[in-house]
Amino acid sequence: MSLFERYLSLWVALCILVGIILGHLCPFAFAAMAALEIARVNLVVALLIWLMIVPMLLRVDFGALHGLRRHWRGIGVTLLVNWAIKPFSMALLATLFLSWLFAPWLPGGASASYIAGLILLAAAPCTAMVFIWSNLVDGDPNYTLSQVALNDLIMVFAFAPLVGLLLGVASITVPWDTLALSVGLYIIVPVLLSQLLRRALLRGGPAPLQRVLAALGPVSLCSLLLTLVLLFGLQGDQIVRQPLVIALIAAPILCQVYLNAGIAYWLSRRLGVAWCIAGPAALIGASNFFELAVAAAISLFGLRSGAALATVVGVLVEVPVMLSIVALVKRSRPWYEKGLTA
């Protein structure tokens, strides 16, 4: 994990501050960028999101799917958590916290938009950062690659129906045409493009691909940070007036991350999964593809929406929370392996 990635939450916080300040100093510039839309897709954000997502998808090798049989129990645990537990637990926790417990401290009528953002955050399993988390817990790289490839393949078909179902349950109007466009623009097209580029690079051996990945890594993170500056430049007034909102939105995110990591880790132990598989299984089950969530929230609800703000809070807490789970998984290894031999 690079120094830049290790302190991602710090850079996120700084970008939030810069965005708020610039939003106050140059409101007309941000308004002009927000107006650059075609079919409700902001062109500036679309470019930044592509620069985020394509380098991450370039790391994914769908050829790794042939290794699923060797790790079927670990794969099963993560699929269960990612697709049958996490999105629904997030919808439940977000509703509990934001519509009930914290409702008196949130802006009137904003809870539904925040809940929508959190649902989008939980409906997409993490892609690129998972490789970092898995490496930190000495996870099996073949399992991690197989799981990420399978999740990305499922996401192409399941993201839109799952989001539509959960937003409907939460009584939020689903703009299906925009959702379909978002899936095509931010999942299907980047997946196809990245895989074509990956194959072209691999014709010259693994070295060209590694050089391109090394060059594009900083581009991806810088695009994320620039997106945050734009988002908070547009939402600065709301945040300055109500900074407590950020902390309140973070509460259900923290709960669901630790809950799903715990479920995946416990199930792995019960099923006799090796620790080198259980560690990344817990981390994959807990983390989110926040780049996609940010893009979908902006497309569906707009740059100034509470949904976009909620997904950005997910970015803010992602790194420190996941590093804490890495520490817990590593410290609990003796307990985990003792259960396997008992």
NUTIMI-855289 format. One record per residue (C-alpha): residue number from 1; x, y, z. Coordinates in Angstrom, 2 decimals. Layout:
BEGIN
+-----+---------+---------+---------+
: pos :      c1 :      c2 :      c3 :
+-----+---------+---------+---------+
: NUM :       X :       Y :       Z :
...
+-----+---------+---------+---------+
% end
This chain:
BEGIN
+-----+---------+---------+---------+
: pos :      c1 :      c2 :      c3 :
+-----+---------+---------+---------+
:   1 :    0.00 :    0.00 :    0.00 :
:   2 :    1.54 :    3.28 :   -1.09 :
:   3 :    1.89 :    6.29 :    1.21 :
:   4 :   -0.75 :    8.07 :   -0.86 :
:   5 :   -3.24 :    5.19 :   -0.50 :
:   6 :   -2.51 :    4.75 :    3.22 :
:   7 :   -3.52 :    8.33 :    3.92 :
:   8 :   -6.41 :    8.43 :    1.45 :
:   9 :   -8.85 :    9.55 :    4.15 :
:  10 :   -6.60 :   12.53 :    4.91 :
:  11 :   -6.50 :   13.54 :    1.23 :
:  12 :  -10.28 :   13.08 :    1.06 :
:  13 :  -10.72 :   15.37 :    4.06 :
:  14 :   -8.43 :   17.98 :    2.49 :
:  15 :  -10.34 :   17.81 :   -0.80 :
:  16 :  -13.59 :   18.30 :    1.10 :
:  17 :  -12.12 :   21.42 :    2.71 :
:  18 :  -10.75 :   22.70 :   -0.62 :
:  19 :  -14.07 :   22.04 :   -2.34 :
:  20 :  -16.04 :   23.91 :    0.32 :
:  21 :  -13.68 :   26.90 :    0.17 :
:  22 :  -13.69 :   27.03 :   -3.63 :
:  23 :  -17.46 :   26.62 :   -3.66 :
:  24 :  -17.74 :   29.80 :   -1.59 :
:  25 :  -15.13 :   31.70 :   -3.61 :
:  26 :  -16.12 :   30.59 :   -7.13 :
:  27 :  -19.78 :   29.50 :   -7.05 :
:  28 :  -20.37 :   30.45 :  -10.71 :
:  29 :  -17.55 :   28.18 :  -11.94 :
:  30 :  -19.03 :   25.16 :  -10.14 :
:  31 :  -22.52 :   26.02 :  -11.38 :
:  32 :  -21.20 :   26.11 :  -14.96 :
:  33 :  -19.61 :   22.66 :  -14.58 :
:  34 :  -22.81 :   21.29 :  -13.06 :
:  35 :  -24.74 :   22.53 :  -16.09 :
:  36 :  -22.63 :   20.49 :  -18.54 :
:  37 :  -25.07 :   17.59 :  -18.86 :
:  38 :  -26.39 :   15.27 :  -21.56 :
:  39 :  -29.29 :   12.95 :  -20.65 :
:  40 :  -28.73 :   13.79 :  -16.95 :
:  41 :  -25.10 :   12.65 :  -17.20 :
:  42 :  -22.64 :   15.34 :  -16.14 :
:  43 :  -19.81 :   15.35 :  -18.67 :
:  44 :  -17.12 :   16.52 :  -16.24 :
:  45 :  -18.02 :   13.87 :  -13.69 :
:  46 :  -18.34 :   11.18 :  -16.38 :
:  47 :  -14.77 :   11.84 :  -17.52 :
:  48 :  -13.44 :   11.76 :  -13.96 :
:  49 :  -15.35 :    8.56 :  -13.14 :
:  50 :  -13.97 :    6.83 :  -16.22 :
:  51 :  -10.46 :    7.84 :  -15.22 :
:  52 :  -11.19 :    6.26 :  -11.83 :
:  53 :  -12.84 :    3.04 :  -12.93 :
:  54 :  -10.99 :    1.90 :  -16.06 :
:  55 :   -7.54 :    1.58 :  -14.39 :
:  56 :   -9.13 :   -0.48 :  -11.61 :
:  57 :  -10.97 :   -2.80 :  -13.99 :
:  58 :   -7.76 :   -3.18 :  -15.99 :
:  59 :   -6.40 :   -5.22 :  -13.06 :
:  60 :   -9.21 :   -7.78 :  -13.28 :
:  61 :   -8.51 :  -11.00 :  -15.15 :
:  62 :  -11.76 :  -12.75 :  -16.04 :
:  63 :   -9.68 :  -15.74 :  -17.03 :
:  64 :   -9.24 :  -16.33 :  -13.29 :
:  65 :  -12.83 :  -17.60 :  -13.12 :
:  66 :  -11.57 :  -21.09 :  -13.93 :
:  67 :  -10.15 :  -21.25 :  -10.39 :
:  68 :  -13.53 :  -20.94 :   -8.68 :
:  69 :  -13.82 :  -24.67 :   -7.92 :
:  70 :  -10.72 :  -24.69 :   -5.73 :
:  71 :  -12.11 :  -22.00 :   -3.44 :
:  72 :  -15.83 :  -22.77 :   -3.66 :
:  73 :  -16.52 :  -22.38 :    0.07 :
:  74 :  -14.77 :  -19.02 :    0.35 :
:  75 :  -16.41 :  -17.87 :   -2.89 :
:  76 :  -19.81 :  -18.96 :   -1.55 :
:  77 :  -19.35 :  -17.04 :    1.69 :
:  78 :  -18.42 :  -13.82 :   -0.07 :
:  79 :  -21.21 :  -14.12 :   -2.64 :
:  80 :  -23.72 :  -14.61 :    0.15 :
:  81 :  -22.50 :  -11.56 :    2.05 :
:  82 :  -22.01 :   -9.32 :   -1.01 :
:  83 :  -25.30 :  -10.02 :   -2.76 :
:  84 :  -27.75 :  -11.45 :   -0.19 :
:  85 :  -26.79 :   -9.69 :    3.06 :
:  86 :  -24.87 :   -6.44 :    2.58 :
:  87 :  -27.27 :   -4.44 :    0.36 :
:  88 :  -30.28 :   -5.43 :    2.49 :
:  89 :  -28.53 :   -4.85 :    5.81 :
:  90 :  -27.47 :   -1.40 :    4.59 :
:  91 :  -31.03 :   -0.54 :    3.56 :
:  92 :  -32.26 :   -1.66 :    6.98 :
:  93 :  -29.55 :    0.15 :    8.96 :
:  94 :  -29.81 :    3.32 :    6.87 :
:  95 :  -33.57 :    3.43 :    7.40 :
:  96 :  -33.22 :    2.74 :   11.12 :
:  97 :  -30.58 :    5.42 :   11.68 :
:  98 :  -31.55 :    8.12 :    9.20 :
:  99 :  -35.33 :    7.84 :    9.16 :
: 100 :  -35.79 :    7.12 :   12.86 :
: 101 :  -32.91 :    7.60 :   15.30 :
: 102 :  -31.24 :   10.61 :   13.66 :
: 103 :  -34.27 :   12.12 :   11.91 :
: 104 :  -34.54 :   15.13 :   14.31 :
: 105 :  -30.97 :   16.24 :   13.44 :
: 106 :  -31.19 :   15.82 :    9.65 :
: 107 :  -32.53 :   18.39 :    7.15 :
: 108 :  -36.25 :   17.99 :    6.58 :
: 109 :  -37.03 :   15.52 :    3.79 :
: 110 :  -33.36 :   14.66 :    3.17 :
: 111 :  -33.34 :   11.22 :    4.81 :
: 112 :  -34.65 :    9.41 :    1.73 :
: 113 :  -31.88 :   10.84 :   -0.45 :
: 114 :  -29.18 :    9.85 :    2.06 :
: 115 :  -30.64 :    6.34 :    2.27 :
: 116 :  -30.58 :    6.06 :   -1.53 :
: 117 :  -26.88 :    6.95 :   -1.55 :
: 118 :  -26.08 :    4.34 :    1.09 :
: 119 :  -28.00 :    1.69 :   -0.86 :
: 120 :  -25.96 :    2.51 :   -3.97 :
: 121 :  -22.80 :    2.27 :   -1.86 :
: 122 :  -23.64 :   -1.23 :   -0.58 :
: 123 :  -24.94 :   -2.66 :   -3.85 :
: 124 :  -21.53 :   -2.79 :   -5.55 :
: 125 :  -18.71 :   -4.94 :   -4.10 :
: 126 :  -15.24 :   -3.42 :   -4.04 :
: 127 :  -12.89 :   -4.08 :   -6.96 :
: 128 :   -9.41 :   -2.54 :   -6.96 :
: 129 :   -8.81 :   -1.79 :   -3.27 :
: 130 :   -9.58 :   -5.44 :   -2.43 :
: 131 :   -6.20 :   -6.44 :   -3.85 :
: 132 :   -4.53 :   -4.11 :   -1.35 :
: 133 :   -6.56 :   -5.39 :    1.61 :
: 134 :   -5.94 :   -9.01 :    0.62 :
: 135 :   -2.20 :   -8.41 :    0.36 :
: 136 :   -2.14 :   -6.82 :    3.83 :
: 137 :   -3.66 :   -9.95 :    5.41 :
: 138 :   -1.48 :  -12.36 :    3.38 :
: 139 :   -4.57 :  -13.55 :    1.52 :
: 140 :   -4.51 :  -16.10 :   -1.29 :
: 141 :   -4.08 :  -13.97 :   -4.45 :
: 142 :   -5.76 :  -16.56 :   -6.70 :
: 143 :   -8.88 :  -16.57 :   -4.52 :
: 144 :   -8.96 :  -12.76 :   -4.43 :
: 145 :   -8.62 :  -12.48 :   -8.19 :
: 146 :  -11.30 :  -15.13 :   -8.81 :
: 147 :  -13.71 :  -13.45 :   -6.40 :
: 148 :  -13.21 :   -9.97 :   -7.84 :
: 149 :  -13.67 :  -11.24 :  -11.40 :
: 150 :  -16.87 :  -13.06 :  -10.43 :
: 151 :  -18.27 :  -10.06 :   -8.54 :
: 152 :  -17.60 :   -7.78 :  -11.50 :
: 153 :  -19.35 :  -10.20 :  -13.83 :
: 154 :  -22.37 :  -10.43 :  -11.52 :
: 155 :  -22.43 :   -6.64 :  -11.14 :
: 156 :  -23.02 :   -6.22 :  -14.88 :
: 157 :  -26.34 :   -8.04 :  -14.57 :
: 158 :  -27.40 :   -7.59 :  -10.93 :
: 159 :  -26.56 :   -3.99 :   -9.99 :
: 160 :  -29.54 :   -2.29 :  -11.66 :
: 161 :  -32.24 :   -4.79 :  -10.53 :
: 162 :  -30.87 :   -4.87 :   -6.97 :
: 163 :  -30.69 :   -1.08 :   -6.68 :
: 164 :  -34.16 :   -0.73 :   -8.21 :
: 165 :  -35.60 :   -3.26 :   -5.76 :
: 166 :  -34.06 :   -1.65 :   -2.69 :
: 167 :  -34.88 :    1.91 :   -3.71 :
: 168 :  -38.44 :    0.78 :   -4.30 :
: 169 :  -38.61 :   -0.85 :   -0.88 :
: 170 :  -37.30 :    2.39 :    0.60 :
: 171 :  -40.11 :    4.22 :   -1.24 :
: 172 :  -37.71 :    6.19 :   -3.44 :
: 173 :  -38.68 :    6.82 :   -7.07 :
: 174 :  -36.33 :    4.97 :   -9.40 :
: 175 :  -35.51 :    6.71 :  -12.71 :
: 176 :  -35.06 :    3.45 :  -14.58 :
: 177 :  -33.84 :    5.03 :  -17.81 :
: 178 :  -31.09 :    6.87 :  -15.95 :
: 179 :  -30.22 :    3.77 :  -13.93 :
: 180 :  -29.90 :    1.70 :  -17.13 :
: 181 :  -27.72 :    4.42 :  -18.66 :
: 182 :  -25.52 :    4.48 :  -15.55 :
: 183 :  -25.04 :    0.71 :  -15.64 :
: 184 :  -24.07 :    0.86 :  -19.30 :
: 185 :  -21.85 :    3.91 :  -18.92 :
: 186 :  -20.10 :    3.02 :  -15.67 :
: 187 :  -20.09 :   -0.81 :  -15.66 :
: 188 :  -20.61 :   -2.48 :  -19.04 :
: 189 :  -18.62 :   -0.12 :  -21.28 :
: 190 :  -15.65 :    0.25 :  -18.87 :
: 191 :  -15.52 :   -3.54 :  -18.34 :
: 192 :  -15.44 :   -4.19 :  -22.10 :
: 193 :  -12.95 :   -1.39 :  -22.76 :
: 194 :  -10.61 :   -2.42 :  -19.94 :
: 195 :  -10.61 :   -6.07 :  -21.00 :
: 196 :   -9.87 :   -5.19 :  -24.64 :
: 197 :   -7.02 :   -2.93 :  -23.51 :
: 198 :   -5.76 :   -5.62 :  -21.12 :
: 199 :   -5.62 :   -8.22 :  -23.90 :
: 200 :   -3.84 :   -5.83 :  -26.23 :
: 201 :   -1.20 :   -5.02 :  -23.60 :
: 202 :   -0.66 :   -8.68 :  -22.66 :
: 203 :    0.29 :   -9.52 :  -26.23 :
: 204 :    3.67 :   -8.06 :  -25.38 :
: 205 :    3.88 :  -10.04 :  -22.11 :
: 206 :    3.05 :   -8.94 :  -18.55 :
: 207 :    5.56 :   -6.05 :  -18.47 :
: 208 :    3.55 :   -3.59 :  -20.66 :
: 209 :    0.44 :   -4.16 :  -18.55 :
: 210 :    2.35 :   -3.55 :  -15.32 :
: 211 :    3.84 :   -0.33 :  -16.70 :
: 212 :    0.41 :    0.96 :  -17.70 :
: 213 :   -1.09 :    0.01 :  -14.32 :
: 214 :    1.72 :    1.79 :  -12.50 :
: 215 :    1.19 :    4.90 :  -14.62 :
: 216 :   -2.60 :    4.91 :  -14.27 :
: 217 :   -2.73 :    4.21 :  -10.52 :
: 218 :   -2.18 :    7.85 :   -9.47 :
: 219 :   -4.56 :    9.00 :  -12.24 :
: 220 :   -7.36 :    6.93 :  -10.72 :
: 221 :   -6.95 :    8.31 :   -7.20 :
: 222 :   -6.44 :   11.89 :   -8.40 :
: 223 :   -9.67 :   11.63 :  -10.41 :
: 224 :  -11.48 :   10.52 :   -7.28 :
: 225 :  -10.12 :   13.47 :   -5.33 :
: 226 :  -11.03 :   15.95 :   -8.08 :
: 227 :  -14.56 :   14.53 :   -8.10 :
: 228 :  -14.76 :   15.18 :   -4.37 :
: 229 :  -13.63 :   18.78 :   -4.83 :
: 230 :  -16.41 :   19.23 :   -7.39 :
: 231 :  -19.04 :   17.56 :   -5.19 :
: 232 :  -18.19 :   19.55 :   -2.10 :
: 233 :  -17.81 :   22.75 :   -4.07 :
: 234 :  -21.47 :   22.36 :   -4.96 :
: 235 :  -22.58 :   21.16 :   -1.52 :
: 236 :  -20.36 :   23.40 :    0.59 :
: 237 :  -23.14 :   25.63 :    1.90 :
: 238 :  -25.10 :   22.65 :    3.21 :
: 239 :  -22.04 :   21.14 :    4.90 :
: 240 :  -20.92 :   24.39 :    6.53 :
: 241 :  -24.40 :   24.88 :    7.94 :
: 242 :  -24.77 :   21.27 :    9.12 :
: 243 :  -21.42 :   19.45 :    9.65 :
: 244 :  -23.17 :   17.00 :   11.98 :
: 245 :  -24.81 :   15.43 :    8.92 :
: 246 :  -21.51 :   13.84 :    7.84 :
: 247 :  -21.09 :   12.07 :   11.19 :
: 248 :  -24.70 :   10.89 :   11.22 :
: 249 :  -24.47 :    9.42 :    7.71 :
: 250 :  -21.24 :    7.63 :    8.69 :
: 251 :  -22.93 :    5.73 :   11.55 :
: 252 :  -24.88 :    3.17 :    9.44 :
: 253 :  -21.86 :    2.75 :    7.13 :
: 254 :  -19.62 :    1.82 :   10.05 :
: 255 :  -22.19 :   -0.59 :   11.46 :
: 256 :  -22.76 :   -2.44 :    8.21 :
: 257 :  -19.04 :   -2.69 :    7.37 :
: 258 :  -18.15 :   -4.33 :   10.69 :
: 259 :  -21.31 :   -6.46 :   10.62 :
: 260 :  -20.66 :   -7.91 :    7.17 :
: 261 :  -16.95 :   -8.45 :    7.79 :
: 262 :  -17.83 :  -10.32 :   10.98 :
: 263 :  -20.45 :  -12.48 :    9.26 :
: 264 :  -18.07 :  -13.43 :    6.44 :
: 265 :  -15.23 :  -14.23 :    8.86 :
: 266 :  -17.45 :  -16.26 :   11.20 :
: 267 :  -19.07 :  -18.22 :    8.35 :
: 268 :  -15.65 :  -19.00 :    6.89 :
: 269 :  -14.52 :  -20.42 :   10.22 :
: 270 :  -17.69 :  -22.49 :   10.58 :
: 271 :  -17.20 :  -23.93 :    7.09 :
: 272 :  -13.54 :  -24.77 :    7.67 :
: 273 :  -12.16 :  -22.26 :    5.18 :
: 274 :   -8.41 :  -21.67 :    5.41 :
: 275 :   -7.39 :  -18.39 :    7.09 :
: 276 :   -5.66 :  -17.13 :    3.93 :
: 277 :   -9.08 :  -17.31 :    2.24 :
: 278 :  -11.17 :  -16.14 :    5.21 :
: 279 :   -9.18 :  -12.90 :    5.61 :
: 280 :   -9.83 :  -11.54 :    2.12 :
: 281 :  -13.36 :  -13.00 :    2.24 :
: 282 :  -14.14 :  -10.78 :    5.24 :
: 283 :  -12.62 :   -7.75 :    3.56 :
: 284 :  -14.33 :   -8.31 :    0.22 :
: 285 :  -17.61 :   -8.81 :    2.05 :
: 286 :  -17.24 :   -5.51 :    3.89 :
: 287 :  -15.81 :   -3.08 :    1.33 :
: 288 :  -17.63 :   -1.17 :   -1.41 :
: 289 :  -16.98 :   -0.07 :   -4.99 :
: 290 :  -17.41 :    3.56 :   -3.93 :
: 291 :  -16.31 :    4.95 :   -7.29 :
: 292 :  -19.31 :    3.32 :   -8.98 :
: 293 :  -21.60 :    4.42 :   -6.14 :
: 294 :  -20.51 :    8.05 :   -6.53 :
: 295 :  -21.07 :    7.92 :  -10.29 :
: 296 :  -24.48 :    6.28 :  -10.02 :
: 297 :  -25.65 :    8.69 :   -7.29 :
: 298 :  -24.68 :   11.71 :   -9.38 :
: 299 :  -26.39 :   10.32 :  -12.49 :
: 300 :  -29.57 :    9.27 :  -10.69 :
: 301 :  -30.04 :   12.12 :   -8.25 :
: 302 :  -27.69 :   14.94 :   -9.26 :
: 303 :  -24.46 :   16.53 :   -8.11 :
: 304 :  -26.16 :   18.48 :   -5.32 :
: 305 :  -28.16 :   15.55 :   -3.98 :
: 306 :  -28.02 :   13.99 :   -0.54 :
: 307 :  -27.40 :   10.65 :   -2.27 :
: 308 :  -24.15 :   11.94 :   -3.80 :
: 309 :  -23.13 :   13.33 :   -0.40 :
: 310 :  -23.81 :    9.98 :    1.30 :
: 311 :  -21.61 :    8.07 :   -1.16 :
: 312 :  -18.79 :   10.55 :   -0.55 :
: 313 :  -19.03 :    9.89 :    3.20 :
: 314 :  -18.42 :    6.24 :    2.28 :
: 315 :  -15.16 :    7.28 :    0.61 :
: 316 :  -14.17 :    9.26 :    3.70 :
: 317 :  -14.47 :    6.30 :    6.09 :
: 318 :  -13.39 :    3.49 :    3.74 :
: 319 :   -9.63 :    3.40 :    4.35 :
: 320 :   -9.42 :    3.77 :    8.16 :
: 321 :  -12.29 :    1.31 :    8.68 :
: 322 :  -10.84 :   -1.30 :    6.34 :
: 323 :   -7.39 :   -0.96 :    7.92 :
: 324 :   -8.97 :   -1.61 :   11.32 :
: 325 :  -10.56 :   -4.80 :    9.93 :
: 326 :   -7.17 :   -5.85 :    8.53 :
: 327 :   -5.71 :   -5.46 :   12.04 :
: 328 :   -8.57 :   -7.44 :   13.63 :
: 329 :   -8.25 :  -10.28 :   11.12 :
: 330 :   -4.49 :  -10.57 :   11.63 :
: 331 :   -4.70 :  -10.46 :   15.43 :
: 332 :   -7.45 :  -13.10 :   15.48 :
: 333 :   -5.54 :  -15.62 :   13.37 :
: 334 :   -4.62 :  -17.89 :   16.34 :
: 335 :   -8.30 :  -17.96 :   17.44 :
: 336 :   -9.44 :  -18.66 :   13.87 :
: 337 :   -7.00 :  -21.50 :   13.20 :
: 338 :   -7.61 :  -23.04 :   16.62 :
: 339 :  -11.26 :  -23.40 :   15.64 :
: 340 :  -10.27 :  -25.22 :   12.45 :
: 341 :   -8.29 :  -27.86 :   14.33 :
: 342 :  -10.78 :  -28.29 :   17.15 :
+-----+---------+---------+---------+
% end
